[in-house]
Amino acid sequence: MNYEAVDIRKELQAISSVFSVRANRREIKWFCEIGESIPNEFNTDPRRLKQVLMNLIGNSMKFTFKGYVKITAELIQIENKPAIKLSIIDTGLGIEKKD
């Protein structure tokens, strides 16, 4: 992992612009909610962050045929250290539960 100071807001907005176009083509809604407490810079691996988000959001869009896909970012604390919680929420098919 190559950690560096990353402008999280800028990264999320760039990813959001890509997926808003895809959502529009698929006639579903796209939301990107970045919490006000998210700092502009955060130490992370930008390449891996983008890779993981692109894969998760891409899969979410792939299996959402109506409704919406949303990414949220919020600042949380883990063991008294700041962390960013990223969530991908959708109205897609989901994974079938096995009993």
C-alpha positions in Angstrom: 0.0 0.0 0.0 1.2 3.5 -0.9 -0.3 5.9 1.6 -0.4 9.6 0.8 -2.5 12.7 1.5 -5.6 12.4 -0.8 -8.3 15.0 -1.3 -11.2 12.6 -0.6 -13.9 15.1 -1.7 -12.2 15.5 -5.0 -11.8 11.8 -5.5 -15.4 11.1 -4.6 -16.6 13.9 -6.9 -14.6 12.5 -9.8 -16.0 9.0 -9.2 -19.4 10.5 -8.9 -19.3 12.2 -12.2 -18.4 8.9 -13.9 -21.3 7.0 -12.3 -23.9 9.8 -12.7 -23.5 9.4 -16.5 -23.9 5.6 -16.2 -26.9 6.0 -13.9 -28.5 8.4 -16.3 -28.0 6.0 -19.2 -29.6 3.2 -17.1 -32.4 5.5 -16.0 -31.7 5.1 -12.3 -30.9 7.7 -9.8 -27.4 8.4 -8.5 -26.6 10.0 -5.2 -23.3 11.0 -3.7 -23.5 12.2 -0.1 -20.2 13.5 1.5 -20.6 14.3 5.2 -19.6 17.9 6.2 -17.1 16.5 8.7 -15.1 14.8 6.0 -11.6 16.5 5.9 -10.3 17.6 2.5 -7.2 15.5 2.9 -6.9 12.0 4.4 -4.0 9.5 4.3 -4.9 6.5 2.1 -3.8 4.6 -1.0 -5.5 6.6 -3.8 -5.1 3.8 -6.4 -6.7 1.1 -4.2 -9.4 3.5 -3.0 -10.4 4.2 -6.5 -10.2 0.5 -7.5 -12.4 -0.7 -4.7 -15.0 2.0 -5.1 -15.2 1.6 -8.9 -15.7 -2.2 -8.4 -18.3 -1.9 -5.7 -20.3 0.9 -7.4 -19.9 -0.8 -10.8 -21.4 -4.1 -9.4 -24.1 -2.1 -7.6 -25.1 -0.4 -10.9 -24.9 -3.6 -12.8 -27.6 -5.3 -10.7 -29.8 -2.2 -10.1 -32.5 -2.0 -12.8 -34.8 0.6 -11.1 -34.5 2.9 -8.2 -31.1 4.3 -7.1 -27.5 3.7 -6.2 -25.9 5.9 -3.5 -22.5 6.4 -2.0 -22.1 8.0 1.4 -19.0 9.1 3.2 -18.9 9.9 6.9 -16.2 10.5 9.4 -16.1 8.0 12.2 -13.7 7.0 15.0 -12.0 3.6 15.2 -9.9 3.1 18.4 -9.9 6.9 18.9 -8.5 7.5 15.4 -10.4 9.2 12.5 -11.6 7.0 9.7 -13.9 7.4 6.8 -16.8 5.1 6.4 -17.8 4.6 2.8 -21.2 2.9 2.1 -22.7 1.8 -1.2 -26.5 1.5 -1.0 -28.8 0.4 -3.8 -32.2 -0.9 -4.7 -30.8 -3.7 -6.8 -31.4 -7.4 -6.7 -29.0 -8.2 -3.8 -27.6 -11.5 -2.9 -30.0 -14.4 -2.2 -30.0 -15.5 1.5 -29.1 -19.1 2.1 -30.7 -20.8 5.1 
